Structures are given as structure tokens and as C-alpha cells.
């Protein structure tokens, strides 16, 4: 019984941290990974650096983005923060 009284609060804190911090972060990372894998040609995106562009071509790990002036830039898929408008 003394062991439970000693380690009970510690175990409770670990469980609370898991459900309040760790689990939501894992769900968010999974959603971001799915979004990056589901990119399609023509999607309007924003990169983690704040660059707004349109997806021009897709590769397994990289994407080619088309800037407003016609410039084509190659980025890793992991650099995409969000999809603004899907094609």
C-alpha cells in the first residue's frame, strides 16, 4: 500500500501528460503527414517559410512549386504547412 501511495501521484501525472500533451501532438503530426502525402497538382499551398505557391509537379519526396511569376521551385513535401485551396 505504501508503494501505491508513493508512486500513485507520479503515475497519475504521467497519464495526464499523455492525454493532454503527447496524444494530441501525435494526432496533429499524423494529420500533417496525411495532408502532405495527399497533395495533388494544382493545389495552392503555403510552405513552412510562408511561401505561397501552386503545386506544379509531384515526386515521391519532392514537389515542384509554381510561383506567381512562373518560376518553378523544388521543395521537400515536408516543407508544406497547409493546403489553402485544393484543385
C-alpha distances in whole Angstrom, upper triangle without the diagonal:
4,5,5,6,9,10,10,13,15,15,16,19,20,20,22,24,25,26,28,30,30,30,33,35,35,36,39,40,40,43,45,45,46,49,50,51,52,55,59,62,63,60,60,57,55,54,51,54,56,59,60,62,62,61,64,63,60,59,56,54,57,59,62,62,66,66,68,71,71,69,67,64,61,58,54,53,50,52,52,50,51,54,56,58,58,62
4,5,5,6,9,10,12,13,14,16,18,19,20,22,24,25,26,28,29,29,30,33,34,35,37,39,40,40,43,45,45,47,49,50,51,53,55,59,62,63,60,60,56,55,53,51,53,55,58,59,61,62,61,64,63,60,59,56,54,56,58,62,62,65,65,68,71,71,69,66,63,61,57,54,52,49,51,52,49,51,54,56,58,59,62
4,5,5,6,8,11,11,11,14,16,16,18,20,21,22,24,26,27,26,28,31,32,32,34,36,37,37,40,42,42,43,46,47,47,50,52,56,59,60,57,57,54,52,51,48,50,52,55,56,58,59,58,61,60,57,55,52,50,53,55,58,59,62,63,65,68,68,66,63,60,57,54,50,49,46,48,49,47,48,51,53,56,56,59
4,5,5,5,9,10,9,11,14,14,15,17,19,20,21,23,24,24,25,28,30,30,31,34,35,35,38,40,40,41,44,45,46,47,50,54,57,58,55,55,52,50,49,46,49,50,53,55,56,57,56,59,58,55,54,51,49,52,54,57,57,60,61,63,66,66,64,62,59,56,52,49,48,44,47,47,45,46,49,51,53,53,57
4,6,5,7,10,10,11,13,15,16,17,19,21,22,23,25,25,26,29,30,31,33,35,36,37,39,41,41,43,45,46,47,49,51,55,58,59,56,55,52,51,50,47,49,51,54,55,57,58,57,61,60,57,56,53,51,53,55,58,58,61,62,64,67,67,65,63,60,57,53,51,49,46,47,48,45,47,50,52,54,54,58
4,6,7,8,10,11,13,14,16,17,18,20,22,23,24,24,26,28,29,30,32,34,35,36,38,40,40,42,44,45,46,48,51,54,57,58,55,54,51,50,48,45,48,49,52,54,56,57,56,59,58,55,54,51,49,52,53,57,57,60,60,62,65,65,63,61,58,55,52,49,47,44,46,46,44,46,49,51,54,54,57
4,6,5,6,9,10,11,12,14,15,17,19,20,21,21,22,25,26,26,29,31,31,32,35,36,37,39,41,42,43,45,47,51,54,55,51,51,48,46,45,42,45,46,49,51,53,54,53,56,55,52,51,48,46,48,50,53,53,57,57,59,62,62,60,58,55,52,48,45,44,41,42,43,41,43,45,48,50,51,54
4,5,5,6,9,10,11,12,14,15,17,18,20,20,21,24,25,26,27,30,31,31,34,35,36,38,40,41,42,44,46,50,53,54,50,50,47,46,44,42,44,46,49,50,52,53,52,55,54,51,50,47,46,48,50,53,53,56,56,59,62,62,60,58,54,52,48,45,44,40,42,43,40,42,44,46,49,49,53
4,5,5,6,9,10,10,12,14,16,16,18,18,20,22,23,24,26,28,29,31,32,34,35,37,38,40,41,43,45,49,52,52,49,48,45,44,42,39,42,43,47,48,50,51,50,54,53,50,50,47,45,47,48,52,51,54,54,56,59,60,58,56,53,51,47,44,42,39,41,41,38,40,43,44,47,48,51
4,5,5,6,9,10,11,12,15,15,16,16,18,21,22,22,25,26,27,28,31,32,33,35,37,38,39,41,43,47,50,51,47,47,43,42,40,37,40,41,44,46,48,49,48,52,51,48,47,44,42,44,46,49,49,52,52,55,57,57,55,53,50,48,44,41,40,36,38,39,36,38,41,43,46,46,50
4,5,5,6,9,10,11,13,14,15,15,16,19,20,21,23,25,26,27,29,31,31,33,35,36,37,39,41,45,48,49,46,45,42,41,40,37,40,41,44,45,47,48,47,50,49,46,45,42,41,43,45,48,48,51,52,54,57,57,55,53,49,47,43,40,39,35,37,38,35,37,40,42,44,45,48
4,5,5,6,9,10,11,12,14,15,15,18,19,20,22,24,25,26,28,30,31,32,34,36,37,38,41,44,47,48,45,44,41,40,39,36,39,40,43,44,46,47,46,50,49,46,46,43,41,43,44,48,48,51,51,53,56,56,54,52,49,47,43,40,39,35,37,37,35,36,38,40,43,43,47
4,5,5,6,9,10,10,11,13,14,16,17,19,20,22,23,25,27,28,29,31,33,34,35,37,39,43,46,46,43,42,39,37,36,33,36,37,40,42,44,45,44,48,47,44,44,41,39,41,42,45,45,48,48,50,53,53,52,50,47,45,41,38,36,33,35,35,32,33,36,38,41,42,45
4,5,5,6,9,10,10,10,12,15,15,16,18,20,21,22,24,26,27,28,30,31,33,34,37,40,43,44,41,41,37,36,35,32,35,36,39,40,42,43,42,45,45,42,41,38,36,38,40,43,43,46,46,49,52,52,50,48,44,42,38,35,34,31,32,33,30,32,35,37,40,40,43
4,6,5,6,9,10,10,10,13,15,15,17,19,20,21,23,25,26,27,29,31,32,33,36,39,42,43,40,40,37,36,35,32,35,36,39,40,42,43,42,45,44,41,40,38,36,38,40,43,43,46,46,49,52,51,50,48,45,42,39,36,34,31,33,32,30,31,34,36,38,39,42
4,5,5,6,8,9,10,12,14,15,16,18,20,21,22,24,26,27,29,30,32,33,35,39,42,42,39,38,35,34,33,31,34,34,37,38,40,41,41,44,44,41,41,38,36,38,39,42,42,45,45,47,50,50,49,47,44,42,38,35,33,30,32,31,29,30,32,34,37,37,41
4,6,5,5,7,9,10,11,13,15,16,17,19,21,22,23,25,27,28,29,31,33,37,40,40,37,36,33,31,30,28,30,32,35,36,38,39,38,42,41,38,38,35,33,35,36,40,39,42,42,44,47,47,46,44,41,39,35,32,31,27,29,29,26,27,30,32,35,36,39
4,6,6,5,6,9,10,10,12,14,15,16,18,20,21,22,24,26,27,29,31,34,38,38,35,35,32,31,29,27,30,31,34,35,37,38,37,40,39,36,36,33,31,33,35,38,38,41,41,43,47,46,45,43,40,37,34,31,29,26,27,27,25,26,29,31,34,34,37
4,6,6,5,7,10,11,11,13,15,16,17,19,21,22,24,25,27,28,30,34,37,37,34,34,31,30,29,27,30,31,34,34,36,37,36,40,39,36,36,33,32,34,35,38,38,40,41,43,46,46,45,43,40,38,34,31,29,26,28,27,25,25,28,30,32,32,36
4,6,7,7,9,11,12,13,15,17,17,19,21,22,23,25,27,28,30,33,37,37,33,33,30,28,28,25,28,29,32,33,35,36,35,39,39,36,36,34,32,34,34,37,37,39,39,41,44,45,43,41,39,37,33,31,29,25,27,26,23,24,27,28,31,32,35
4,6,6,6,9,11,11,13,15,16,17,19,21,22,23,25,26,28,32,35,35,31,31,28,26,25,22,25,26,29,30,32,34,33,37,36,34,34,31,29,31,32,35,34,37,37,39,42,42,41,39,36,34,30,28,26,22,24,24,21,22,25,27,30,31,34
4,6,5,6,9,10,11,12,15,16,17,19,20,21,23,25,27,30,33,34,31,30,27,26,25,22,25,27,29,30,32,33,32,35,35,32,31,29,27,29,30,33,33,36,37,39,42,42,40,38,35,33,29,26,24,21,23,23,20,22,25,27,30,30,33
4,5,5,6,9,10,11,13,14,16,17,19,20,21,23,25,29,32,33,29,29,27,26,25,23,26,27,30,30,32,32,31,35,34,31,31,28,27,28,30,33,33,36,36,39,42,41,40,38,35,33,29,26,24,21,23,22,20,21,24,26,28,28,32
4,5,5,6,9,10,11,12,14,15,17,19,20,21,23,27,30,30,27,27,24,23,22,20,24,24,27,27,29,30,29,32,32,29,30,27,26,27,28,31,30,33,34,36,39,39,38,36,33,31,27,25,22,20,21,20,18,18,21,23,25,25,29
4,5,5,6,9,10,11,12,14,15,17,19,20,22,25,28,29,26,25,22,21,20,18,21,22,24,25,27,28,27,30,30,27,27,25,23,25,25,29,28,31,32,34,37,37,35,33,30,28,24,22,20,17,18,18,15,16,19,22,24,25,28
4,5,5,6,9,10,11,12,14,15,17,18,21,24,27,29,25,25,23,22,21,19,22,23,26,26,27,28,27,30,29,26,26,23,21,23,25,28,28,31,32,34,37,37,35,33,30,28,24,21,19,16,18,18,16,17,20,23,25,25,28
4,5,5,6,9,10,11,12,14,15,17,19,22,26,27,23,24,21,21,20,19,23,23,25,25,26,26,25,29,28,25,25,23,22,23,24,27,27,30,31,33,37,36,35,32,30,28,24,22,19,16,18,17,15,16,18,20,22,22,25
4,5,5,6,9,10,11,12,14,15,17,21,24,24,21,21,18,17,17,15,19,19,22,22,23,24,23,26,26,23,24,22,20,21,22,25,24,27,28,30,33,33,32,30,27,25,22,19,16,14,16,14,12,12,15,17,20,20,23
4,5,5,6,9,10,11,12,14,16,20,23,24,20,21,18,17,16,14,18,19,21,21,22,23,22,25,24,21,21,19,17,19,20,23,23,26,27,29,32,32,30,28,25,23,19,16,14,11,13,13,11,12,15,18,20,20,23
4,5,5,6,9,10,11,12,15,18,22,23,20,21,18,18,17,17,20,21,23,23,23,23,21,24,23,20,20,18,17,19,20,23,23,26,28,30,33,32,31,28,26,23,20,17,14,12,15,14,13,13,15,19,20,19,22
4,5,5,6,9,10,11,13,16,20,20,17,18,15,16,16,15,19,19,21,20,21,21,19,23,22,19,20,18,17,19,19,22,22,24,26,28,31,30,29,27,25,23,20,17,14,12,14,12,11,11,12,15,17,16,19
4,5,5,6,9,10,11,15,18,19,15,16,13,13,12,12,16,16,17,17,18,18,17,20,20,17,18,16,15,16,16,19,18,21,23,25,28,27,26,24,21,19,16,14,11,9,11,9,8,8,10,13,16,15,18
4,5,5,6,9,10,14,17,19,16,17,14,15,14,14,17,18,19,19,19,19,17,20,18,15,15,13,12,14,14,18,18,22,23,26,29,28,26,23,21,18,15,12,9,8,11,10,10,11,12,16,17,16,19
4,5,5,6,9,12,16,17,15,16,14,16,15,16,20,20,20,20,19,18,16,19,18,15,15,14,13,15,15,18,19,22,24,26,29,28,27,24,22,20,17,15,11,11,13,11,12,11,12,15,16,14,17
4,5,5,7,10,13,14,11,13,11,12,13,14,17,17,17,16,16,15,13,17,16,14,15,14,13,14,13,16,16,19,21,23,26,25,24,22,20,18,15,13,10,10,12,9,9,8,8,11,12,11,14
4,6,6,9,12,14,11,12,10,11,11,12,15,16,16,15,14,14,12,14,14,11,12,11,10,10,10,13,14,17,19,21,24,23,22,19,17,15,12,10,6,7,9,7,8,8,9,13,14,12,15
4,6,9,12,14,12,15,13,15,14,16,19,19,19,18,17,16,13,15,13,10,10,9,9,10,11,14,15,18,21,24,26,24,23,20,18,16,14,11,8,9,12,10,12,12,12,15,16,13,15
4,6,10,12,10,13,12,15,15,17,20,20,19,18,16,14,12,14,13,10,12,11,12,13,12,15,15,18,20,23,25,24,23,20,19,17,15,14,10,12,14,11,13,11,10,13,13,10,12
4,7,9,7,10,9,12,13,15,18,17,16,15,13,11,8,11,10,8,10,11,11,11,9,11,12,14,17,19,22,20,19,17,16,14,13,12,9,11,12,9,12,10,8,11,11,8,10
4,6,6,9,10,14,15,18,20,19,17,15,13,10,7,9,8,7,11,12,13,12,10,11,11,13,16,18,21,18,19,16,16,15,14,14,11,14,15,12,15,13,10,12,11,8,7
4,6,9,11,14,15,19,20,19,17,15,11,8,5,5,6,7,11,13,14,12,9,9,9,10,14,15,18,15,16,13,14,14,14,15,13,16,16,14,16,15,12,13,11,9,7
4,6,9,13,15,19,20,18,15,13,9,6,5,6,9,10,14,17,17,15,11,11,9,9,12,13,16,14,15,13,14,15,15,17,15,18,17,14,16,14,11,11,9,7,5
4,6,10,12,16,17,16,14,11,8,6,5,8,10,11,14,16,16,14,11,11,10,10,12,14,17,15,16,15,15,15,14,15,13,15,14,11,13,10,7,8,6,5,5
4,7,10,14,15,12,11,7,6,4,6,10,12,13,17,18,18,16,12,12,9,10,10,11,15,14,15,14,14,15,14,15,13,15,14,10,11,9,6,5,5,6,8
4,7,10,11,9,8,6,6,6,7,11,13,13,16,17,16,14,11,12,9,10,11,12,16,15,15,14,13,13,12,13,11,12,10,7,8,6,4,5,7,9,11
4,7,8,6,5,5,7,9,10,14,15,16,18,19,17,15,13,13,10,12,11,13,16,17,16,15,13,14,12,13,11,11,9,6,6,5,6,7,10,12,14
4,5,5,5,7,8,11,11,14,15,15,17,17,15,13,11,12,10,12,12,15,17,17,16,14,12,12,9,10,9,9,5,4,5,7,9,11,13,15,17
4,5,7,10,12,14,15,18,19,18,19,19,16,15,14,15,14,16,15,18,20,21,19,17,14,14,11,11,11,9,5,6,5,8,11,13,16,18,20
4,6,9,12,15,16,18,20,19,20,21,18,16,15,15,13,15,14,16,18,19,17,16,13,14,11,12,13,11,8,9,9,11,14,15,18,20,22
4,6,10,13,15,18,19,20,21,22,20,17,16,16,13,14,12,14,17,18,16,16,14,15,13,14,14,13,10,9,8,10,12,12,15,18,20
4,6,10,12,14,17,17,19,21,18,16,13,13,10,11,9,11,13,14,13,12,11,12,11,13,13,14,10,9,10,11,12,12,14,16,18
4,7,10,13,15,16,19,21,19,16,14,13,9,9,7,9,12,13,12,12,11,13,12,15,14,15,12,10,10,10,10,9,11,13,15
4,7,9,12,14,16,19,17,14,11,10,6,6,5,7,10,10,10,9,9,11,11,14,13,15,12,10,12,11,10,10,11,12,13
4,6,9,11,15,17,17,14,10,9,6,5,7,8,11,10,11,10,10,12,12,14,13,15,13,11,13,12,10,10,9,10,10
4,6,7,11,14,13,11,7,6,5,6,9,12,14,12,12,9,10,10,10,12,11,14,12,10,13,12,10,11,11,10,10
4,7,10,14,14,11,8,5,5,6,9,12,13,10,10,8,9,10,11,13,13,16,15,14,17,16,14,15,14,13,11
4,7,10,11,9,6,5,7,9,13,15,17,13,13,10,10,9,11,12,11,15,15,14,17,17,15,17,16,14,13
4,7,8,6,5,6,9,12,15,18,20,17,16,12,12,10,10,10,9,13,13,13,16,16,15,17,17,15,14
4,6,5,6,8,11,14,18,21,22,19,18,14,13,10,10,9,9,12,14,14,17,18,17,20,20,18,17
4,6,8,11,14,18,21,24,26,23,21,17,16,12,12,9,8,11,14,14,17,18,18,21,21,19,19
4,7,11,13,17,19,23,24,22,20,16,14,10,9,6,6,8,11,12,15,17,17,20,21,20,20
4,7,10,13,16,19,21,18,16,13,10,7,6,4,5,8,9,10,14,15,16,19,19,18,19
4,6,10,13,16,18,15,13,10,8,6,5,6,6,10,10,9,13,14,13,16,16,15,15
4,7,10,13,14,12,10,6,5,4,6,9,9,13,12,11,15,16,15,17,17,16,16
4,6,10,11,9,8,5,5,6,7,10,11,13,11,11,14,14,13,14,14,14,14
4,7,8,6,6,5,7,9,11,14,14,17,15,14,16,16,14,15,14,15,14
4,6,5,5,6,8,11,12,16,16,18,15,14,16,16,15,15,15,16,16
4,6,7,9,11,15,16,19,19,21,18,17,18,18,16,15,15,17,17
4,6,9,11,15,17,21,22,24,21,20,22,21,20,19,19,20,20
4,6,10,13,16,19,20,22,20,19,21,21,20,19,19,19,18
4,7,10,13,17,18,20,18,18,20,20,19,19,20,20,20
4,7,10,13,15,18,15,15,18,19,18,19,19,19,18
4,7,10,12,14,12,13,16,17,17,18,19,19,19
4,7,9,12,10,12,15,17,17,19,19,19,19
4,6,8,7,8,12,14,15,17,18,18,19
4,5,6,8,11,14,15,18,19,19,20
4,5,6,9,11,12,15,17,16,17
4,5,8,10,13,16,18,18,20
4,6,9,12,14,17,17,19
4,6,8,11,13,14,16
4,7,10,13,14,17
4,6,9,11,14
4,6,7,10
4,7,10
4,7
4
